[in-house]
Amino acid sequence: MTTIVNLTSYSDADFFYSQPTTPVAVGANPLHLQLRVDPSDNTVWLEATSANGLITITNPLSVETVNLIIPVPNLLKLIASVYQYSLIMSSLSGQKRTELFRGTWTHNIGPTKWPAGTL
């Protein structure tokens, strides 16, 4: 059964989200997430991976947890919209892909505007 996680972010504050991976063990397997307005469109508005550091794994109380950490400079590149995403784990061999969770990601433009160069 697919876990649905609907997320909301704003362009004026860093985004942080944690989700336990139970019962799937991630270990050292790579994680990959892409935001698309339309899943059939090739345009990727944001790409978060364990390789680029926007996705990390922690083990609080021995429960493996996926953390999405998207800083403001990445969020400023997004238009206000509702995006579709799925978080996929690839096996180290690249032969198997497992969905950890999916859903919508609503991004809003925040009311706090930063002067240029102060981020």
N, C-alpha and C positions, 0 to 999 in steps of 0.2 A: 504494500500500500504506500502510495506516494505521500510524503509529508508536505503540506502546503503552508508556506510561510510568506505572508504579505508584508512588505517592508515600506517604510516611508523615510525619506531623507530631505534635508534642506540645504541650500547652497551656502548658508552662512555659519554652519557648524559641522565639525567632523562627525562622521557617521560611524557608529560601533554597534555590532550585533553579535550575539553568541548563541549557538544552537548545538545541543548535545548530538552526537552522531549515533547514539544507541539505536539499533543493535549493530550497526556497521562499524568495523574498526578501520580507521584510515591509515594509521601508521605513517610510513614514508611515501605513500602513494600521492601523486600530484592531484591538486584540486583546481578546478577551472569554472569560472562564472562569467557570463557575458550578458549585458543588458541590450535588449533590442525593443524598439517600439512595436514592430511587427516581426514575429518569429520567422516569417518567410523572407524578410528583407535581410540582405547581407550586411547592412550598416550596424556596426557595433558601437554603442555609445560609451560603454565602460567595460573594461576587461579586468577582472580581478582573479589572480591565481596565487597558488602557494609559491610559485617561482618569483613573481614580482612583489611579494611581501604584503599584498593587500588581504590575503587569506592566511591565517595562521591556525595551528592546532595547539591546544593546551590540554592538560590533564588535571583539572581541579577535582580533588577527591577521587582520583582514578577514573573519572568519567571523561572520555575524550570529547572535546568540544571544538567546533569550528568557529573561528572568530573572523568576522568581516570588519576591516578597519579602512574606511575610505576618508582620506583627509580632504579638507575644503578645496585645495587646488584641483583635485580630480572632480569634485562635485560641481565646480564652477563651469566645467566643460559640458555639463548636461543641460538640455532644455527642460523646462517644466513639462512633464508628461507622465503617463503611466507606461512603464516598461514591462516586458516579460523577461524572466530569467529562469535558469536552472543551475543548480550547483552540482557538478559532475566530478566524480572521482575516477581517475584512470588508473588501471593497474600499472605497476612499474614496467611490465612488458609491453604495455599499450594495447593489449589484446582485449581487455574487458573495460567497459565503462559502466559505472554505477551511479544512479541518481541519488543524491543525499536529500535534497529538498528542492522545491520549485515554487513559483508564485508570481505575484506582481510586485513591482517596485515603483512606488509613486514618488516622484521627485518634485519638490516645490522650490521656488525661488524664495529665499529667506528675506525678511524685512530689513535685517541689519546689512548695510552696505559698507564695505571696507574701502578706504582710500587706496589708490594704487601703491603697491610696494610695501604694504603693512601686513600682509598675510604671514 
